[in-house]
Amino acid sequence: MSNTLSKCLVSHDPLEIDNIINSDCFIVKSIDLLNENQVMIVYDTKTSFVVENDSSNVIVSLWTSSTARVTLYRSMDKVINTPSCFLAYTDTDSLVYEAPEHLQVLPIGNFLGDLTNETKPHEIIIEVVVGGSKQYATAILNTITNKITYNLKLRGITLNAETSTKLHYEKFKQMVLDGAKKEIVDLKYTRIAPSRLGHVYSKTMMKQYKVVYKKGNIGPDFIVYPFGYKK
């Protein structure tokens, strides 16, 4: 558990409020008057005074992450060592690969730790475009209707009707193929955000997107090679 998250105190007791505001253990981030009797204080605990939570266990988190990583590596190894298969993209808990039709390279299941197929039985991924970690797009063909659906996933960016006019599948694909140009797309969209006092309001967000990849060197064949790799 994270023991350094901000804490919130709602109180009408002057002594309790004074103990927080004038304490050497805390850093007050904000004070809001809720009504004539209550005050809300948001504060952080100074690093020197952080007490480990009774339910914290760093070993459990390390073991879980390590085991998941080993499981992913085993799946990657199986894909790259299967004839006619090509590994296109991997993430923390997923991978995208190309394989001959009807060849089930990796087993799927419905239980904890099993891999699941993110496409429906009558859907086929016909193209995948990767710009970097958590930046990818897929073109999915519905074999019943012959309709192609385009999906774009970008970490930290909300894709809606407003932003999709500037950044969509074809634009993203063009930016990836022309990655050396380092083109930047400015995005502006409206987001509903919460206030400290429990209300919601509309907020205009400004973000920029460009293709960024720092996990290795991208070769002329668009294959990512580890740093220091030599043919």
N, C-alpha and C positions, 0 to 999 in steps of 0.2 A: 504494500500500500504506500501511496505517496503521503509523506508526513509534512510536506512543505506547502500544501495548498492553502489558499487564503481561507480564513474563517469569518463567519458572520455572526454577530451578536445583536439581538433585538431585546432591549431592556428599558424598563422605566425606573430602575433602581439607581440613584445617583452614585452610590458607593461602588456598585458593580461597573458602571460606566467609567468612573474615575480610575479604577484599578486597571482598566485596559488602556486608557489614554495616557496615563502617567507612568505606566510600567516600563522598566528597562528591557523587558523580555519581548515586547511586541513593537511592530511598526504599523501605525494606523494608516490605511490607504484612503478611507473615505468615511465621512460622518454625515448621515442624512436624518432629518427630522421627519418621522412618519406621521405623527400627530402631536397634539399638545402634551401627550404623556409618554410617548415612546420614541426612542432613538435607535437607529440601525448603524452599527459600526462594522466595517470590513477591515480586517487586520491580518498581518503575517507574523509568524513567530520567527524571531531572529535565529540564525543558524546555530549559534552557540547554545540555544535553549530548546532546540527541537528534541522531542522525546520519541523514541521508536515506538510505533504502535504494537500492541500485544499480538496482533494477527499478522504482522509483517513477517515474510520469510523469503529472503533473497534467493535461497537455494532452490525453492520451488519454481520461481520465475526463470532462473537460469536453466534448470533442467527442462522445463517446458519448451523454452525457446530453442535450446540445443537439440532436443529430440525432434522438434518440428523441422529444424534446418536439415538434420540428417535425413529425415523422411523425404524432404524436397530434393535433396541431392541424389537420393536413390532413384527417385522418379526421373530426374534429369538424366542420370547415367543410363537408365533403361531406354529412354527415348533416343539418345544419341548413339547407342549401340544397336539399335534396331534398324535393319536395312530399309532404305527408302524413307526414313523418317528424318525430320529436321526440327530442331528446337528453335522457336522463334522468340519467345519471351518468357521470363520468369519473374515472379514477385515473391513476397514473403510466404504466401500460402497457395500459390497457383502457378500454372505454366500453360503456355500456348505452344502447340507443336503441329507440324504438318505430317500427315500419315496417309497411306493409301486407303481408299474408301473401304469401309467394313472391317478394317484392321483395328482391333481393340488393343492398343499397346499397354495402357495402364488400366487396372481394374477400378471400377467405381462402386460406391456403396452409399448407404444411408446412415451409417453410424459414425460416432466420433472418431476422427482420424482418417476416415475414408475420403477419397476424392469424389467429387461430384461433377457432373457435366453441366456447364452453364448454358448450353443450348438444348432446345427441345428435340425429341426424336426425329422430327421432320425438318430440322434446321441444320445447315452446314455453314461453317465459317469459310468463305471463299477468299477472303483477303484480310490481313492484319497489318496495321501500320504502327510502328513503335517509335516514339520520340525520346523515350527515356524511362526512368523509374516512375511508375504510376502515371504514365502518359502514353496512352495507346488508343487505337480505334479499330473497330472490326466491321466488316461487311458480311452480313448473314443472309443466306439464301433460304427462303421457305420453299421446300421441294414440292409442296402441294399447290401453292398459289403462284410460284415462280417470282415472288416479290422479294426484293432485296431491302433489308433494314440496316441502317448505318448507326453505329453506336460509338460515341466518343467519351472517353474517361480521362479527366485531367484533375489531378489532386489540387485542392484548394480553390478551384474555379467552379462557380455555379453556371451550368449550361442550361439556358432557357431560350424562349423565342427571341429575347432581346440580344443575347450574346451570340446565339447561333447564326445570326446574319453576318457576323464578322469571322467567327471561328467555327467551321463545320468540317465534315469529313474530308472533302476535297481540298479545302484550304490547309488543314492539318497535314494531309498527305504531301501537298506541295512544299510545305515548310520543312518536313522531314527529308524529302529528297533534295531540297536546296539548303540543307543544314549549314553549309559553310557560309551562307549569306547572313546568318544570325538575325533573320527578320523578327521584328517585335510587333505583336498585335495588342493594341490598347482596347480594353474591355470595360464597359460601364453597365452596371445593372443595379436594380433596386432590391434591397433585402429587408425583410421584417426582422428587427432585432429587439431583444428585451432591454428594458432599462433597469437600473438598480432598485427602483421603487416598485417593480412588479408590473409595469406597463409595457406595451409594445409600441414601436414606432417604425416608420419607413426610413431606411438609410440608403443613401447612394454609395455604392462601392466602386472603386476604381482599381483595376488590376491590369497587369501586363503579362503576356505569355510569349515565351520563346522556347525553342527546342534546346533542352539542356541535358547532357549526359556526362556523368563524372565517374562511371563505374569501370571504365576501360577506354581503349582506343578504338575508334570506328574506322575500319579499313575501307578501301575503295569498293569492296564487294558488299558493304553495309553490314558486315559481320563484326561484332564487338570482340576484341581481343584483350586479354588481361594486360595490365601495365607490365612492361618488361618482356612481353612475349616476342619471340623471334622465330620466323619460319625456318 
